[in-house]
Amino acid sequence: MKNLTFLFALFFGLTHFGFAQDTSPLKIGVAGLDHGHVGWVLEANKRTDLEIVGIAEPNRELAERYAKQHGIPMDLVFDSIEEMVEKTKPEAVTGFGNTFQHLEIVEVCAPRGIHVMVEKPLAVSLEHAKKMTELAQKYQIHLLTNYETSWYASNEKANELVEAGKIGEVRKIVVRDGHRGPKKIGVGPEFLDWLTDPELNGAGALMDFGCYGANLSTWLLDGQKPKSVTAITQQLNPADNPKVEDEATIILTYPTSQTIIEASWNWPIGIKDMAVYGLTGAIFADDGNNIRVRMAEGYSGFQEEKINLSPRAKPFDDPFSVLIAVVRGNLSLSPFDPYSLENNLIVMEILQAAKESAARGETIYLNK
């Protein structure tokens, strides 16, 4: 009888993958502490499903400050990514340093079979992104990119409505992302130093905020690559941003639609919103939880539905939950999901073309 009970419990403990689900905390490493959003991962260490086993940060003063603030022992801090992963053996590493460092993280982690999640964008350049992709594919690791807008229930709902044909075939997408600028909103000195450095960040507002629109457009259009990219950039506040542009407008043309990306470090109010125009209606994602759907009537009339949404369902309500689910094999991302590598490789192709377009003053045509 005891044997039958054991077999019964074992059977119902199996997942659809054919083995007992791993419920132990995911062991993660943190590469870098000079990203302004690093508090997210350090606070996540209080969760029961995640454990920080190592941190790579050569700036001891910075490490000590965060360790004290979040109750993390300094013996978890190492000077290099390689030393950290060798001594702590994480299952995944999260990147919270400058964007230029993302390639090094993958170079260290991929050959060791360690999965990686970086903060947006994927890389500083298309060259770096291609190297990272090759390593991820060669060593079969997951390489995710985290965007704040991937948590937004409004963007999820907009995508569902587009896929369902609610507003007809899409003709134009407009994505706006911006704020007053890193210095004016008071980001920390370590973050400001690299965010306004063209080598460490890849550019200025074009990279920092332009990536959102490229990511969402690629998702909404099922992985289409634009035919052309045209970008105009300006440096409107050289006192705060002496090395990089702080204003960018990017136009993407597709066979049957167009996307306009507005990225700014000059807006008085922080904005992350999106408008999607179809042949029969329009969708306005005003923020993370509110959406308006307008169905056309006559020339300028419309019927409007306002929807207030609850947060996205788990695991998509939180980037670390997505990372855990993907690494554990409990989640397969849909094609060209905002976190996915295939989406973000296209994002990098768009951003690289945008930088070239702005520098040369001409439209850049992408290879199919």
NUDRENSE-309345 format. One record per residue (C-alpha): y, x, z; residue in three letters. Coordinates in Angstrom, 3 decimals, decimal comma, always signed. Each point is the difference from the previous one (the first is absolute). Example, Ala and Ser with C-alpha at 12.3 -4.5 7.8 and 13.67 -1.06 7.14 Angstrom:
+----------+----------+----------+------+
:       yy :       xx :       zz : code :
+----------+----------+----------+------+
:   -4,500 :  +12,300 :   +7,800 :  ALA :
:   +3,440 :   +1,370 :   -0,660 :  SER :
+----------+----------+----------+------+
END
This chain:
+----------+----------+----------+------+
:       yy :       xx :       zz : code :
+----------+----------+----------+------+
:   +0,000 :   +0,000 :   +0,000 :  MET :
:   +2,379 :   +2,856 :   +0,862 :  LYS :
:   -0,737 :   +1,600 :   -3,375 :  ASN :
:   +0,782 :   -3,255 :   -1,802 :  LEU :
:   +3,265 :   -0,334 :   +1,921 :  THR :
:   +0,959 :   +3,564 :   -0,941 :  PHE :
:   -0,782 :   -0,586 :   -3,674 :  LEU :
:   +1,960 :   -3,260 :   +0,025 :  PHE :
:   +3,052 :   +1,729 :   +1,517 :  ALA :
:   -0,282 :   +2,905 :   -2,419 :  LEU :
:   -0,174 :   -2,326 :   -2,994 :  PHE :
:   +3,134 :   -1,873 :   +0,964 :  PHE :
:   +1,771 :   +3,259 :   +0,854 :  GLY :
:   -0,272 :   +1,146 :   -3,606 :  LEU :
:   +2,971 :   -0,290 :   -2,316 :  THR :
:   -0,235 :   -0,913 :   -3,672 :  HIS :
:   -0,085 :   +3,746 :   -0,662 :  PHE :
:   -3,423 :   +0,111 :   +1,597 :  GLY :
:   +0,748 :   +1,951 :   +3,164 :  PHE :
:   +1,412 :   -0,720 :   +3,446 :  ALA :
:   +3,779 :   -0,197 :   -0,075 :  GLN :
:   +1,753 :   +2,996 :   +1,569 :  ASP :
:   +2,332 :   -1,324 :   +2,686 :  THR :
:   +0,914 :   +3,349 :   +1,560 :  SER :
:   +3,688 :   +1,053 :   -0,194 :  PRO :
:   +0,974 :   +1,681 :   -3,267 :  LEU :
:   +0,784 :   +3,639 :   +0,755 :  LYS :
:   +3,227 :   +0,958 :   -1,750 :  ILE :
:   +2,206 :   +3,049 :   -0,303 :  GLY :
:   +3,772 :   -0,104 :   -0,418 :  VAL :
:   +1,521 :   +2,473 :   -2,468 :  ALA :
:   +3,650 :   +0,534 :   +0,871 :  GLY :
:   +2,364 :   -1,673 :   +2,447 :  LEU :
:   +3,339 :   +0,214 :   -1,832 :  ASP :
:   -0,278 :   -3,367 :   -1,772 :  HIS :
:   +2,194 :   -2,610 :   +1,631 :  GLY :
:   -2,852 :   -2,517 :   +0,069 :  HIS :
:   -2,447 :   +2,241 :   +1,868 :  VAL :
:   +0,377 :   -2,199 :   +3,077 :  GLY :
:   -2,229 :   -2,556 :   -1,769 :  TRP :
:   -3,047 :   +2,230 :   +0,079 :  VAL :
:   +0,696 :   +1,454 :   +3,446 :  LEU :
:   +0,279 :   -3,500 :   +1,461 :  GLU :
:   -3,180 :   -0,982 :   -1,860 :  ALA :
:   -1,851 :   +2,533 :   +2,155 :  ASN :
:   +0,041 :   -2,650 :   +2,750 :  LYS :
:   -2,302 :   -2,185 :   -2,092 :  ARG :
:   -3,706 :   -0,249 :   +0,685 :  THR :
:   -0,991 :   +0,399 :   -3,662 :  ASP :
:   +1,869 :   +3,262 :   -0,670 :  LEU :
:   +0,182 :   +3,381 :   +1,716 :  GLU :
:   +2,310 :   +2,916 :   -0,800 :  ILE :
:   -2,148 :   +3,111 :   +0,363 :  VAL :
:   +2,501 :   +2,550 :   -1,331 :  GLY :
:   +3,574 :   +0,524 :   -1,136 :  ILE :
:   +1,241 :   +2,699 :   -2,383 :  ALA :
:   +3,617 :   +0,914 :   +0,770 :  GLU :
:   +1,400 :   +3,558 :   +0,137 :  PRO :
:   +3,267 :   -1,130 :   +1,639 :  ASN :
:   -1,041 :   +0,188 :   +3,673 :  ARG :
:   +3,244 :   -1,482 :   +1,286 :  GLU :
:   -0,417 :   -3,049 :   -2,224 :  LEU :
:   -3,684 :   -0,304 :   +0,959 :  ALA :
:   +0,765 :   +0,214 :   +3,705 :  GLU :
:   +2,651 :   -2,684 :   -0,305 :  ARG :
:   -2,364 :   -2,464 :   -1,681 :  TYR :
:   -2,958 :   +0,940 :   +2,209 :  ALA :
:   +2,032 :   -0,770 :   +3,123 :  LYS :
:   +1,378 :   -3,206 :   -1,469 :  GLN :
:   -3,411 :   -1,380 :   -1,008 :  HIS :
:   -2,206 :   +1,507 :   +2,698 :  GLY :
:   -1,955 :   +2,287 :   -2,327 :  ILE :
:   -1,275 :   +3,340 :   +1,384 :  PRO :
:   +1,390 :   +3,123 :   -1,653 :  MET :
:   -3,491 :   +1,480 :   -0,326 :  ASP :
:   -0,442 :   -2,374 :   -2,948 :  LEU :
:   +2,825 :   +1,753 :   -1,887 :  VAL :
:   -0,754 :   +2,809 :   -2,480 :  PHE :
:   +2,247 :   +2,140 :   -2,191 :  ASP :
:   -1,686 :   -0,819 :   -3,322 :  SER :
:   -1,880 :   -2,841 :   -1,676 :  ILE :
:   -2,975 :   +2,280 :   -0,669 :  GLU :
:   -0,322 :   +1,061 :   +3,649 :  GLU :
:   +0,356 :   -3,598 :   +1,149 :  MET :
:   -2,758 :   -1,399 :   -2,217 :  VAL :
:   -2,357 :   +2,931 :   +0,649 :  GLU :
:   +0,244 :   -0,332 :   +3,770 :  LYS :
:   +0,198 :   -3,784 :   +0,370 :  THR :
:   -2,083 :   -1,331 :   -2,939 :  LYS :
:   +1,965 :   -3,198 :   -0,753 :  PRO :
:   -1,439 :   -2,660 :   -2,296 :  GLU :
:   +3,426 :   -0,588 :   -1,544 :  ALA :
:   +3,425 :   +1,645 :   +0,037 :  VAL :
:   +3,315 :   -1,832 :   -0,122 :  THR :
:   +2,989 :   +1,795 :   -1,520 :  GLY :
:   +3,252 :   -0,220 :   +1,983 :  PHE :
:   +1,778 :   +3,120 :   -1,221 :  GLY :
:   +2,140 :   +0,504 :   -3,097 :  ASN :
:   -1,239 :   -1,323 :   -3,348 :  THR :
:   -0,440 :   +3,500 :   -1,472 :  PHE :
:   -2,682 :   +0,560 :   +2,655 :  GLN :
:   -2,185 :   -2,837 :   -1,309 :  HIS :
:   -1,694 :   +2,271 :   -2,533 :  LEU :
:   -0,901 :   +2,548 :   +2,695 :  GLU :
:   -1,529 :   -2,756 :   +2,147 :  ILE :
:   -2,320 :   -1,040 :   -2,817 :  VAL :
:   -0,786 :   +3,622 :   -0,921 :  GLU :
:   -1,178 :   +0,600 :   +3,580 :  VAL :
:   -1,686 :   -3,341 :   +0,645 :  CYS :
:   -1,707 :   -0,949 :   -3,277 :  ALA :
:   -2,526 :   +2,903 :   -0,149 :  PRO :
:   -0,980 :   -0,855 :   +3,595 :  ARG :
:   -0,593 :   -3,672 :   -0,832 :  GLY :
:   +2,935 :   -1,136 :   +2,154 :  ILE :
:   +1,832 :   -3,108 :   -1,182 :  HIS :
:   +3,809 :   -0,043 :   -0,248 :  VAL :
:   +2,811 :   -2,521 :   +0,356 :  MET :
:   +3,588 :   +1,103 :   -0,692 :  VAL :
:   +3,323 :   -1,740 :   +0,404 :  GLU :
:   +1,620 :   -1,105 :   -3,248 :  LYS :
:   +0,382 :   +1,386 :   -2,594 :  PRO :
:   -3,276 :   +1,690 :   -0,885 :  LEU :
:   +1,591 :   +3,338 :   -0,975 :  ALA :
:   +3,230 :   +1,789 :   -0,925 :  VAL :
:   -0,966 :   +0,236 :   -3,673 :  SER :
:   -2,520 :   -1,154 :   -2,573 :  LEU :
:   -1,437 :   +3,531 :   -0,056 :  GLU :
:   -0,766 :   -0,169 :   +3,728 :  HIS :
:   -1,348 :   -3,553 :   -0,354 :  ALA :
:   -2,436 :   +1,016 :   -2,745 :  LYS :
:   -1,320 :   +2,912 :   +2,067 :  LYS :
:   -0,485 :   -2,308 :   +2,979 :  MET :
:   -1,794 :   -2,559 :   -2,165 :  THR :
:   -2,346 :   +2,601 :   -1,450 :  GLU :
:   -0,922 :   +1,230 :   +3,486 :  LEU :
:   -0,511 :   -3,523 :   +1,350 :  ALA :
:   -2,261 :   -0,908 :   -2,902 :  GLN :
:   -1,931 :   +3,287 :   +0,062 :  LYS :
:   -0,797 :   -0,228 :   +3,699 :  TYR :
:   -0,175 :   -3,819 :   +0,069 :  GLN :
:   +2,493 :   -0,592 :   +2,783 :  ILE :
:   +2,308 :   -2,965 :   +0,444 :  HIS :
:   +3,666 :   +0,855 :   -0,620 :  LEU :
:   +2,300 :   -2,836 :   +1,082 :  LEU :
:   +3,784 :   -0,356 :   -0,117 :  THR :
:   +1,732 :   -2,132 :   +2,622 :  ASN :
:   +3,080 :   -2,114 :   -0,821 :  TYR :
:   +1,752 :   -2,311 :   +2,427 :  GLU :
:   +0,066 :   -2,649 :   -2,728 :  THR :
:   -3,808 :   +0,042 :   -0,134 :  SER :
:   +0,046 :   -1,759 :   +3,376 :  TRP :
:   +2,279 :   -2,785 :   -1,265 :  TYR :
:   -1,574 :   -3,449 :   -0,154 :  ALA :
:   +2,758 :   -0,987 :   -2,452 :  SER :
:   -1,119 :   +2,572 :   -2,576 :  ASN :
:   -3,640 :   -1,019 :   +0,429 :  GLU :
:   +0,947 :   -3,649 :   -0,587 :  LYS :
:   +2,117 :   +0,913 :   -3,037 :  ALA :
:   -2,954 :   +1,835 :   -1,519 :  ASN :
:   -2,298 :   -2,972 :   +0,672 :  GLU :
:   +2,443 :   -2,378 :   -1,688 :  LEU :
:   +0,391 :   +2,288 :   -3,022 :  VAL :
:   -3,774 :   +0,322 :   -0,368 :  GLU :
:   -0,375 :   -3,782 :   +0,242 :  ALA :
:   +2,545 :   -0,500 :   -2,815 :  GLY :
:   +2,362 :   -1,931 :   +2,267 :  LYS :
:   +3,168 :   +1,191 :   -1,805 :  ILE :
:   -1,514 :   +0,675 :   -3,418 :  GLY :
:   -0,198 :   +3,403 :   -1,641 :  GLU :
:   +2,200 :   +2,581 :   +1,725 :  VAL :
:   +3,060 :   +1,119 :   -1,935 :  ARG :
:   +2,067 :   +1,932 :   +2,560 :  LYS :
:   -0,469 :   +1,558 :   +3,430 :  ILE :
:   +2,957 :   +1,222 :   +2,070 :  VAL :
:   -0,711 :   +2,069 :   +3,119 :  VAL :
:   +2,778 :   +1,107 :   +2,359 :  ARG :
:   -0,465 :   +2,518 :   +2,797 :  ASP :
:   +2,785 :   +1,745 :   +1,856 :  GLY :
:   +2,175 :   +0,552 :   +3,063 :  HIS :
:   +3,132 :   +1,928 :   +1,044 :  ARG :
:   -1,689 :   +3,375 :   -0,439 :  GLY :
:   -2,152 :   +2,203 :   +2,259 :  PRO :
:   +2,907 :   +1,631 :   +1,817 :  LYS :
:   +1,915 :   -3,233 :   +0,573 :  LYS :
:   -3,020 :   -1,853 :   +1,406 :  ILE :
:   -0,575 :   +2,897 :   +2,391 :  GLY :
:   -3,350 :   +1,507 :   -0,993 :  VAL :
:   -1,058 :   +3,041 :   +2,029 :  GLY :
:   +1,144 :   +3,486 :   -1,067 :  PRO :
:   -3,491 :   +1,158 :   -1,043 :  GLU :
:   -0,438 :   -3,077 :   -2,206 :  PHE :
:   +3,501 :   +0,271 :   -1,463 :  LEU :
:   -0,470 :   +3,667 :   -0,898 :  ASP :
:   -2,876 :   -0,645 :   -2,406 :  TRP :
:   +0,858 :   -3,546 :   -1,099 :  LEU :
:   +3,187 :   +1,319 :   -1,620 :  THR :
:   -1,694 :   +3,086 :   -1,470 :  ASP :
:   -0,960 :   -0,310 :   -3,702 :  PRO :
:   -2,984 :   +2,343 :   +0,362 :  GLU :
:   -1,513 :   -1,456 :   +3,175 :  LEU :
:   +0,665 :   -3,665 :   -0,907 :  ASN :
:   -0,136 :   +0,268 :   -3,785 :  GLY :
:   +3,469 :   -1,570 :   -0,351 :  ALA :
:   +2,233 :   -2,256 :   +2,104 :  GLY :
:   +0,257 :   -3,795 :   -0,078 :  ALA :
:   -1,883 :   -0,067 :   -3,300 :  LEU :
:   -3,173 :   +1,202 :   +1,734 :  MET :
:   +0,584 :   -1,449 :   +3,453 :  ASP :
:   +0,654 :   -3,548 :   -1,185 :  PHE :
:   -0,835 :   -0,028 :   -3,712 :  GLY :
:   -3,684 :   +0,383 :   +0,805 :  CYS :
:   -0,151 :   -3,505 :   +1,509 :  TYR :
:   +0,925 :   -1,747 :   -3,234 :  GLY :
:   -2,333 :   +2,155 :   -2,089 :  ALA :
:   -2,849 :   -0,756 :   +2,400 :  ASN :
:   +0,599 :   -3,766 :   +0,083 :  LEU :
:   +0,528 :   -0,268 :   -3,756 :  SER :
:   -3,272 :   +1,832 :   -0,672 :  THR :
:   -1,815 :   -2,353 :   +2,396 :  TRP :
:   +1,533 :   -3,231 :   -1,316 :  LEU :
:   -0,677 :   +1,000 :   -3,619 :  LEU :
:   -3,661 :   +0,899 :   +0,639 :  ASP :
:   +0,354 :   +3,724 :   -0,505 :  GLY :
:   +2,034 :   -0,062 :   -3,204 :  GLN :
:   +1,827 :   +3,210 :   -0,746 :  LYS :
:   +3,538 :   -0,484 :   -1,340 :  PRO :
:   +0,764 :   +0,954 :   -3,587 :  LYS :
:   +3,281 :   +1,621 :   +0,979 :  SER :
:   +2,059 :   +1,030 :   +3,017 :  VAL :
:   +3,803 :   +0,193 :   +0,089 :  THR :
:   +1,854 :   +1,131 :   +3,108 :  ALA :
:   +3,584 :   +0,483 :   +1,045 :  ILE :
:   +0,776 :   +1,871 :   +3,216 :  THR :
:   +3,225 :   +0,783 :   +1,840 :  GLN :
:   +1,090 :   +1,977 :   +3,035 :  GLN :
:   +2,516 :   -2,342 :   +1,612 :  LEU :
:   -0,009 :   +1,610 :   +3,449 :  ASN :
:   -0,181 :   +3,789 :   -0,506 :  PRO :
:   +1,171 :   +0,645 :   +3,556 :  ALA :
:   -3,221 :   -1,454 :   +1,417 :  ASP :
:   -2,292 :   +0,745 :   -2,956 :  ASN :
:   +1,240 :   +3,269 :   -1,546 :  PRO :
:   -3,277 :   +0,964 :   -1,707 :  LYS :
:   -1,320 :   -3,313 :   -1,349 :  VAL :
:   +0,919 :   -3,270 :   -1,676 :  GLU :
:   +0,599 :   -2,971 :   +2,313 :  ASP :
:   +0,115 :   -2,783 :   -2,603 :  GLU :
:   -2,601 :   -0,773 :   -2,663 :  ALA :
:   -0,751 :   -2,793 :   -2,454 :  THR :
:   -3,287 :   +0,188 :   -1,914 :  ILE :
:   -0,958 :   -2,248 :   -2,928 :  ILE :
:   -3,653 :   -0,305 :   -0,984 :  LEU :
:   -0,970 :   -1,675 :   -3,268 :  THR :
:   -3,435 :   -1,536 :   -0,556 :  TYR :
:   -1,384 :   -1,742 :   -3,092 :  PRO :
:   +1,017 :   -3,468 :   +1,253 :  THR :
:   +2,201 :   +0,631 :   +3,039 :  SER :
:   +2,571 :   +2,225 :   +1,679 :  GLN :
:   +0,404 :   +1,319 :   +3,527 :  THR :
:   +3,286 :   +1,084 :   +1,565 :  ILE :
:   -0,164 :   +2,195 :   +3,103 :  ILE :
:   +3,136 :   +0,376 :   +2,112 :  GLU :
:   -0,159 :   +2,824 :   +2,576 :  ALA :
:   +2,963 :   +0,843 :   +2,191 :  SER :
:   +1,196 :   +1,995 :   +2,994 :  TRP :
:   +3,395 :   -1,727 :   -0,257 :  ASN :
:   -0,599 :   -3,635 :   +0,960 :  TRP :
:   +1,625 :   -1,403 :   +3,160 :  PRO :
:   -3,075 :   -2,077 :   +0,851 :  ILE :
:   -3,618 :   +1,158 :   -0,121 :  GLY :
:   -1,846 :   -1,912 :   -2,716 :  ILE :
:   -3,598 :   -0,165 :   -1,212 :  LYS :
:   -0,349 :   -2,993 :   -2,293 :  ASP :
:   -1,446 :   -0,980 :   -3,362 :  MET :
:   +0,522 :   -2,634 :   -2,695 :  ALA :
:   -2,641 :   -0,884 :   -2,599 :  VAL :
:   +1,044 :   -2,114 :   -3,000 :  TYR :
:   -2,583 :   -1,817 :   -2,113 :  GLY :
:   +0,308 :   -2,389 :   -2,930 :  LEU :
:   -0,050 :   -3,124 :   +2,187 :  THR :
:   +1,268 :   +1,149 :   +3,385 :  GLY :
:   +1,050 :   +2,803 :   +2,303 :  ALA :
:   -1,180 :   +1,487 :   +3,300 :  ILE :
:   +2,377 :   +1,574 :   +2,511 :  PHE :
:   -1,551 :   +2,104 :   +2,766 :  ALA :
:   +3,027 :   +0,246 :   +2,285 :  ASP :
:   -1,628 :   +2,080 :   +2,745 :  ASP :
:   -3,428 :   +0,615 :   +1,458 :  GLY :
:   -0,702 :   -3,609 :   +0,994 :  ASN :
:   +2,225 :   -2,298 :   -2,074 :  ASN :
:   -0,418 :   -1,036 :   -3,590 :  ILE :
:   +1,688 :   -2,522 :   -2,297 :  ARG :
:   -1,669 :   -1,476 :   -3,080 :  VAL :
:   +2,262 :   -1,651 :   -2,563 :  ARG :
:   -1,522 :   -2,051 :   -2,797 :  MET :
:   +2,350 :   -0,552 :   -2,952 :  ALA :
:   +1,431 :   -3,391 :   -0,947 :  GLU :
:   +2,192 :   -0,204 :   -3,082 :  GLY :
:   +2,603 :   +2,688 :   -0,637 :  TYR :
:   +0,999 :   +1,082 :   +3,519 :  SER :
:   -1,755 :   -2,453 :   +2,280 :  GLY :
:   -2,995 :   +0,745 :   +2,162 :  PHE :
:   -2,225 :   -1,262 :   +2,770 :  GLN :
:   -0,169 :   +2,532 :   +2,847 :  GLU :
:   -2,722 :   +0,471 :   +2,596 :  GLU :
:   +0,720 :   +2,229 :   +2,992 :  LYS :
:   -3,009 :   +1,539 :   +1,726 :  ILE :
:   -0,047 :   +1,819 :   +3,328 :  ASN :
:   -3,163 :   +2,080 :   +0,173 :  LEU :
:   -2,076 :   +1,329 :   +2,849 :  SER :
:   -0,783 :   +3,745 :   -0,008 :  PRO :
:   -2,655 :   +1,177 :   -2,446 :  ARG :
:   -3,566 :   -0,481 :   +1,166 :  ALA :
:   -1,862 :   +2,968 :   +1,440 :  LYS :
:   -0,417 :   +2,729 :   -1,051 :  PRO :
:   +3,077 :   -0,251 :   -2,244 :  PHE :
:   +2,380 :   -0,687 :   +2,883 :  ASP :
:   -0,072 :   +3,684 :   +0,937 :  ASP :
:   -0,470 :   +3,237 :   -2,016 :  PRO :
:   -2,337 :   +1,601 :   +2,527 :  PHE :
:   -2,249 :   -3,058 :   -0,068 :  SER :
:   -0,182 :   +0,393 :   -3,783 :  VAL :
:   -0,858 :   +3,694 :   +0,374 :  LEU :
:   -2,737 :   -0,750 :   +2,547 :  ILE :
:   -1,497 :   -2,783 :   -2,125 :  ALA :
:   -0,015 :   +2,110 :   -3,170 :  VAL :
:   -1,474 :   +3,102 :   +1,651 :  VAL :
:   -2,639 :   -2,040 :   +1,826 :  ARG :
:   -1,014 :   -1,668 :   -3,251 :  GLY :
:   +1,010 :   -3,482 :   +1,157 :  ASN :
:   +2,745 :   -0,403 :   -2,610 :  LEU :
:   +0,150 :   +0,732 :   -3,711 :  SER :
:   +3,559 :   -0,121 :   -1,275 :  LEU :
:   +0,573 :   -2,249 :   -3,006 :  SER :
:   +0,943 :   +1,732 :   -3,278 :  PRO :
:   +3,531 :   +1,433 :   +0,128 :  PHE :
:   +0,533 :   -1,115 :   +3,592 :  ASP :
:   +3,277 :   +1,469 :   +1,363 :  PRO :
:   -1,963 :   +2,435 :   +2,210 :  TYR :
:   -2,246 :   +1,144 :   -2,853 :  SER :
:   -0,022 :   +3,353 :   -1,728 :  LEU :
:   -0,032 :   -1,483 :   -3,513 :  GLU :
:   +3,164 :   -1,973 :   +0,771 :  ASN :
:   +1,823 :   +2,934 :   +1,539 :  ASN :
:   -0,879 :   +2,396 :   -2,799 :  LEU :
:   +1,855 :   -2,383 :   -2,343 :  ILE :
:   +2,838 :   -0,165 :   +2,547 :  VAL :
:   +0,326 :   +3,769 :   -0,196 :  MET :
:   +0,015 :   -0,084 :   -3,799 :  GLU :
:   +2,839 :   -2,539 :   +0,171 :  ILE :
:   +2,002 :   +2,006 :   +2,546 :  LEU :
:   -0,464 :   +3,248 :   -1,908 :  GLN :
:   +1,223 :   -1,691 :   -3,184 :  ALA :
:   +2,927 :   -1,508 :   +1,921 :  ALA :
:   +1,109 :   +3,423 :   +1,216 :  LYS :
:   -0,266 :   +1,391 :   -3,529 :  GLU :
:   +1,863 :   -2,991 :   -1,451 :  SER :
:   +2,877 :   +0,373 :   +2,455 :  ALA :
:   +0,229 :   +3,756 :   -0,584 :  ALA :
:   -0,114 :   -0,248 :   -3,803 :  ARG :
:   +1,978 :   -3,217 :   -0,395 :  GLY :
:   -2,626 :   -1,635 :   -2,190 :  GLU :
:   -2,940 :   -2,360 :   +0,089 :  THR :
:   -3,411 :   +1,565 :   +0,638 :  ILE :
:   -2,987 :   -1,460 :   -1,846 :  TYR :
:   -3,349 :   +0,211 :   +1,787 :  LEU :
:   -3,291 :   +0,834 :   -1,610 :  ASN :
:   -2,606 :   -2,749 :   +0,122 :  LYS :
+----------+----------+----------+------+
END
